[in-house]
Amino acid sequence: MKNTQGKTVSRENAYEVWCHGSWTWYVRKKYQAPDKEASNPYARWFCDVVTPICPHGETGDVYVNEVKSNARRIA
């Protein structure tokens, strides 16, 4: 399966948005196709992460399994 979300987009056009309490992850790029993400414990997403400590957000890579196990997808 081809990775259709491998191009970096702006926060406003995020591929997915995940939320847990006051934390929000805006997924701006996925490095692997979804079928390969599930089997890779080190799969990463490039995200903007908004927290109470960084209300304007920080940008960087996050592990997919950490986001999925702690947050719910809202968009």
DSSP file (Angstrom, degrees, kcal/mol; ACC not computed):
  #  RESIDUE AA STRUCTURE BP1 BP2  ACC     N-H-->O    O-->H-N    N-H-->O    O-->H-N    TCO  KAPPA ALPHA  PHI   PSI    X-CA   Y-CA   Z-CA
    1    1 A M              0   0    0      0, 0.0     2,-0.2     0, 0.0    32,-0.2   0.000 360.0 360.0 360.0 134.2    0.0    0.0    0.0
    2    2 A K        -     0   0    0      1,-0.1     2,-1.0    30,-0.1    30,-0.1  -0.518 360.0-116.9 -78.3 143.4    1.3    3.4   -0.9
    3    3 A N    >   +     0   0    0     -2,-0.2     3,-0.7     1,-0.2    30,-0.1  -0.712  33.1 177.5 -82.0 104.1    1.7    6.1    1.8
    4    4 A T  T 3  S+     0   0    0     -2,-1.0     3,-0.2     1,-0.2    -1,-0.2   0.502  77.0  56.2 -85.3  -4.3   -0.7    8.8    0.7
    5    5 A Q  T 3  S+     0   0    0      1,-0.1    25,-2.7    25,-0.1    -1,-0.2  -0.078  71.2 108.0-117.0  32.0    0.1   10.9    3.8
    6    6 A G    <   +     0   0    0     -3,-0.7     2,-0.4    23,-0.2    -1,-0.1   0.450  56.4  89.2 -89.5  -1.5    3.9   11.1    3.3
    7    7 A K  S    S-     0   0    0     -3,-0.2     2,-0.3     1,-0.0    23,-0.1  -0.829  83.3-116.2 -98.8 134.5    3.9   14.8    2.4
    8    8 A T        -     0   0    0     -2,-0.4     2,-0.2    21,-0.1    21,-0.2  -0.508  38.1-176.7 -71.1 130.6    4.2   17.4    5.1
    9    9 A V        -     0   0    0     19,-1.6     5,-0.1    -2,-0.3     6,-0.1  -0.743  29.4 -90.3-121.0 170.3    1.1   19.7    5.4
   10   10 A S    >   -     0   0    0     -2,-0.2     3,-0.7     1,-0.1    -1,-0.1  -0.284  39.3-106.3 -75.3 165.8    0.3   22.7    7.6
   11   11 A R  G >  S+     0   0    0      1,-0.2     3,-1.5     2,-0.2    -1,-0.1   0.881 121.0  57.6 -59.5 -38.9   -1.4   22.3   11.0
   12   12 A E  G 3  S+     0   0    0      1,-0.3    -1,-0.2    14,-0.0    -3,-0.0   0.777 112.1  41.2 -63.9 -27.0   -4.7   23.6    9.5
   13   13 A N  G <  S+     0   0    0     -3,-0.7    -1,-0.3    13,-0.0    -2,-0.2   0.008  84.9 160.0-108.3  26.2   -4.6   20.8    6.9
   14   14 A A    <   -     0   0    0     -3,-1.5    14,-0.2     1,-0.1     3,-0.1  -0.124  44.3-134.2 -53.8 143.0   -3.5   18.0    9.3
   15   15 A Y  S    S+     0   0    0     12,-2.3     2,-0.3     1,-0.2    13,-0.1   0.887  86.1   0.1 -65.7 -39.8   -4.2   14.5    8.2
   16   16 A E  E     -A   27   0A   0     11,-0.7    11,-2.6     2,-0.0     2,-0.4  -0.974  61.5-148.3-146.1 157.0   -5.5   13.5   11.7
   17   17 A V  E     -A   26   0A   0     -2,-0.3    57,-3.2     9,-0.2    58,-1.5  -0.998  15.3-171.7-129.8 128.1   -6.1   15.2   15.0
   18   18 A W  E     -AB  25  73A   0      7,-2.5     7,-2.9    -2,-0.4     2,-0.4  -0.913   4.9-167.6-119.6 146.0   -5.8   13.3   18.3
   19   19 A C  E     +AB  24  72A   0     53,-2.6    53,-2.4    -2,-0.4     2,-0.3  -0.987  18.9 171.6-139.5 143.5   -6.7   14.6   21.7
   20   20 A H  E >  S-A   23   0A   0      3,-2.4     3,-2.3    -2,-0.4     2,-0.2  -0.830  70.1 -54.8-148.3 108.2   -6.3   13.6   25.4
   21   21 A G  T 3  S-     0   0    0     -2,-0.3    -1,-0.1     1,-0.3    50,-0.0  -0.423 123.5 -14.5  60.3-122.8   -7.3   16.1   28.0
   22   22 A S  T 3  S+     0   0    0     -2,-0.2     2,-0.4    -3,-0.1    -1,-0.3   0.277 118.5  96.8 -96.0  10.4   -5.5   19.4   27.2
   23   23 A W  E <   -A   20   0A   0     -3,-2.3    -3,-2.4    28,-0.1     2,-0.4  -0.834  50.7-176.1-100.0 137.9   -3.0   17.7   24.8
   24   24 A T  E     -AC  19  50A   0     26,-2.1    26,-2.8    -2,-0.4     2,-0.5  -0.997  11.0-159.2-136.6 131.6   -3.7   17.8   21.1
   25   25 A W  E     -AC  18  49A   0     -7,-2.9    -7,-2.5    -2,-0.4     2,-0.7  -0.950   2.3-163.0-110.3 121.5   -1.6   16.1   18.3
   26   26 A Y  E     -AC  17  48A   0     22,-2.8    22,-1.8    -2,-0.5     2,-0.7  -0.919  17.4-142.9-102.5 109.7   -1.9   17.5   14.8
   27   27 A V  E     +AC  16  47A   0    -11,-2.6   -12,-2.3    -2,-0.7   -11,-0.7  -0.631  29.2 167.6 -79.9 111.9   -0.5   14.8   12.5
   28   28 A R  E     +     0   0A   0     18,-2.8   -19,-1.6    -2,-0.7     2,-0.3   0.631  64.7   9.6-100.9 -17.3    1.3   16.6    9.7
   29   29 A K  E     - C   0  46A   0     17,-1.3    17,-2.7   -21,-0.2     2,-0.5  -0.950  56.8-151.3-161.6 141.5    3.2   13.7    8.1
   30   30 A K  E     - C   0  45A   0    -25,-2.7    15,-0.2    -2,-0.3   -25,-0.1  -0.977   6.0-158.6-115.8 128.9    3.2    9.9    8.4
   31   31 A Y  S    S+     0   0    0     13,-1.4     2,-0.3    -2,-0.5    14,-0.1   0.710  75.6  35.9 -80.3 -20.4    6.5    8.2    7.6
   32   32 A Q  S    S-     0   0    0     12,-0.4   -27,-0.1   -27,-0.1   -30,-0.1  -0.914  90.2 -98.0-131.0 157.7    4.9    4.8    6.8
   33   33 A A    >>  -     0   0    0     -2,-0.3     4,-1.9   -32,-0.2     3,-1.2  -0.417  43.1-109.4 -67.6 150.0    1.8    3.5    5.2
   34   34 A P  H 3> S+     0   0    0      0, 0.0     4,-1.3     0, 0.0    -1,-0.1   0.808 116.8  57.3 -54.9 -34.5   -1.0    2.5    7.7
   35   35 A D  H 34 S+     0   0    0      1,-0.2     4,-0.4     2,-0.2    -2,-0.0   0.812 112.2  41.5 -69.0 -27.8   -0.6   -1.2    7.1
   36   36 A K  H <> S+     0   0    0     -3,-1.2     4,-0.6     2,-0.1     3,-0.4   0.753 105.3  65.3 -87.2 -27.0    3.1   -1.1    8.0
   37   37 A E  H >< S+     0   0    0     -4,-1.9     3,-1.0     1,-0.2     6,-0.3   0.897  94.9  59.3 -58.6 -41.8    2.6    1.3   11.0
   38   38 A A  T 3< S+     0   0    0     -4,-1.3    -1,-0.2     1,-0.3    -2,-0.1   0.819 109.6  41.3 -61.7 -33.4    0.6   -1.4   12.9
   39   39 A S  T 34 S+     0   0    0     -3,-0.4    -1,-0.3    -4,-0.4    -2,-0.2   0.493 101.2  79.5 -94.5  -3.2    3.5   -3.9   12.9
   40   40 A N    X<  -     0   0    0     -3,-1.0     3,-1.6    -4,-0.6    -1,-0.1  -0.899  56.6-167.5-109.8 109.4    6.3   -1.4   13.6
   41   41 A P  T 3  S+     0   0    0      0, 0.0    24,-0.2     0, 0.0    -1,-0.1   0.660  91.4  52.5 -68.7 -13.0    6.6   -0.4   17.3
   42   42 A Y  T 3  S+     0   0    0     21,-0.1    -5,-0.1    22,-0.1    -2,-0.0   0.181  76.5 138.2-106.4  16.1    8.9    2.5   16.3
   43   43 A A    <   -     0   0    0     -3,-1.6    21,-2.3    -6,-0.3    22,-0.4  -0.346  37.7-156.4 -61.6 142.0    6.6    4.0   13.7
   44   44 A R  E     - D   0  63A   0     19,-0.2   -13,-1.4    20,-0.1   -12,-0.4  -0.873  16.8-159.4-125.8 155.1    6.7    7.8   13.8
   45   45 A W  E     -CD  30  62A   0     17,-2.3    17,-2.4    -2,-0.3     2,-0.6  -0.953  23.4-127.7-123.7 149.3    4.5   10.7   12.9
   46   46 A F  E     +CD  29  61A   0    -17,-2.7   -18,-2.8    -2,-0.3   -17,-1.3  -0.892  47.9 168.8 -94.1 119.1    5.6   14.3   12.4
   47   47 A C  E     -CD  27  60A   0     13,-3.0    13,-2.4    -2,-0.6     2,-0.5  -0.880  45.2-131.9-133.7 157.6    3.2   16.4   14.6
   48   48 A D  E     -CD  26  59A   0    -22,-1.8   -22,-2.8    -2,-0.3     2,-0.6  -0.971  33.5-159.9-100.0 125.2    2.5   19.7   16.1
   49   49 A V  E     -CD  25  58A   0      9,-3.2     9,-1.9    -2,-0.5     2,-0.5  -0.941   5.6-162.5-115.4 119.9    1.7   19.0   19.8
   50   50 A V  E     +C   24   0A   0    -26,-2.8   -26,-2.1    -2,-0.6    -2,-0.0  -0.886  21.0 160.6-103.6 125.6   -0.2   21.5   21.8
   51   51 A T        -     0   0    0      3,-1.4     6,-0.2    -2,-0.5   -28,-0.1  -0.837  55.1-100.4-134.4 169.5    0.0   21.2   25.6
   52   52 A P  S    S+     0   0    0      0, 0.0   -29,-0.1     0, 0.0    -1,-0.0   0.823 125.5  49.9 -62.0 -28.9   -0.6   23.5   28.6
   53   53 A I  S    S+     0   0    0      1,-0.3    -3,-0.0     2,-0.1     0, 0.0   0.846 123.4  29.9 -77.3 -34.6    3.1   24.0   28.8
   54   54 A C    >   +     0   0    0      1,-0.1     3,-1.5     4,-0.0    -3,-1.4  -0.718  69.2 171.8-123.8  78.3    3.4   24.9   25.1
   55   55 A P  T 3  S+     0   0    0      0, 0.0    -1,-0.1     0, 0.0    -2,-0.1   0.699  81.2  50.4 -66.3 -17.9    0.1   26.5   24.2
   56   56 A H  T 3  S-     0   0    0      1,-0.2    -6,-0.1    -7,-0.1    -2,-0.0   0.530 117.1-116.6 -94.1  -7.7    1.4   27.5   20.7
   57   57 A G    <   -     0   0    0     -3,-1.5     2,-0.4    -6,-0.2    -7,-0.2   0.120  14.2-115.4  95.3 154.3    2.6   24.0   20.1
   58   58 A E  E     -D   49   0A   0     -9,-1.9    -9,-3.2    -4,-0.1     2,-0.4  -0.957  24.4-139.1-123.8 146.4    5.9   22.2   19.5
   59   59 A T  E     +D   48   0A   0     -2,-0.4     2,-0.3   -11,-0.2   -11,-0.2  -0.888  45.4  95.4-111.7 135.6    6.8   20.4   16.3
   60   60 A G  E     -D   47   0A   0    -13,-2.4   -13,-3.0    -2,-0.4     2,-0.3  -0.978  68.0 -53.6 171.6-176.8    8.6   17.1   16.0
   61   61 A D  E     -D   46   0A   0     -2,-0.3     2,-0.3   -15,-0.2   -15,-0.2  -0.604  44.9-176.6 -84.9 142.5    8.4   13.3   15.7
   62   62 A V  E     -D   45   0A   0    -17,-2.4   -17,-2.3    -2,-0.3     2,-0.3  -0.965  32.8-103.3-133.6 151.9    6.2   11.2   18.0
   63   63 A Y  E  >  -D   44   0A   0     -2,-0.3     4,-1.5   -19,-0.2     3,-0.4  -0.609  23.8-140.4 -76.4 132.7    5.8    7.5   18.3
   64   64 A V  H  > S+     0   0    0    -21,-2.3     4,-2.8    -2,-0.3     5,-0.3   0.899  99.7  55.3 -59.1 -44.5    2.5    6.3   16.8
   65   65 A N  H  > S+     0   0    0    -22,-0.4     4,-1.7   -24,-0.2    -1,-0.2   0.814 104.9  53.7 -65.1 -28.7    1.8    3.8   19.6
   66   66 A E  H  > S+     0   0    0     -3,-0.4     4,-0.8     2,-0.2    -1,-0.2   0.903 112.7  43.1 -70.3 -40.3    2.1    6.4   22.3
   67   67 A V  H >X S+     0   0    0     -4,-1.5     4,-2.1     1,-0.2     3,-0.8   0.958 116.1  46.8 -67.7 -50.4   -0.4    8.7   20.7
   68   68 A K  H 3< S+     0   0    0     -4,-2.8    -2,-0.2     1,-0.2    -1,-0.2   0.813 112.4  49.8 -64.6 -31.6   -2.9    5.9   19.8
   69   69 A S  H 3< S+     0   0    0     -4,-1.7    -1,-0.2    -5,-0.3    -2,-0.2   0.665 122.1  31.6 -82.9 -14.5   -2.7    4.3   23.3
   70   70 A N  H << S+     0   0    0     -4,-0.8     2,-0.2    -3,-0.8    -2,-0.2   0.571 116.4  44.6-116.7 -12.4   -3.3    7.6   25.2
   71   71 A A     <  -     0   0    0     -4,-2.1     2,-0.4    -5,-0.1   -51,-0.2  -0.764  66.2-127.2-130.6 172.1   -5.5    9.7   23.0
   72   72 A R  E     -B   19   0A   0    -53,-2.4   -53,-2.6    -2,-0.2     2,-0.4  -0.943  30.1-111.8-121.8 146.6   -8.6    9.5   20.8
   73   73 A R  E     +B   18   0A   0     -2,-0.4   -55,-0.3   -55,-0.2   -57,-0.0  -0.605  34.8 171.0 -78.2 128.9   -8.9   10.6   17.2
   74   74 A I              0   0    0    -57,-3.2   -56,-0.2    -2,-0.4    -1,-0.2   0.607 360.0 360.0-112.5 -18.3  -11.2   13.6   16.8
   75   75 A A              0   0    0    -58,-1.5   -57,-0.1     0, 0.0    -2,-0.1   0.306 360.0 360.0-154.2 360.0  -10.6   14.5   13.1
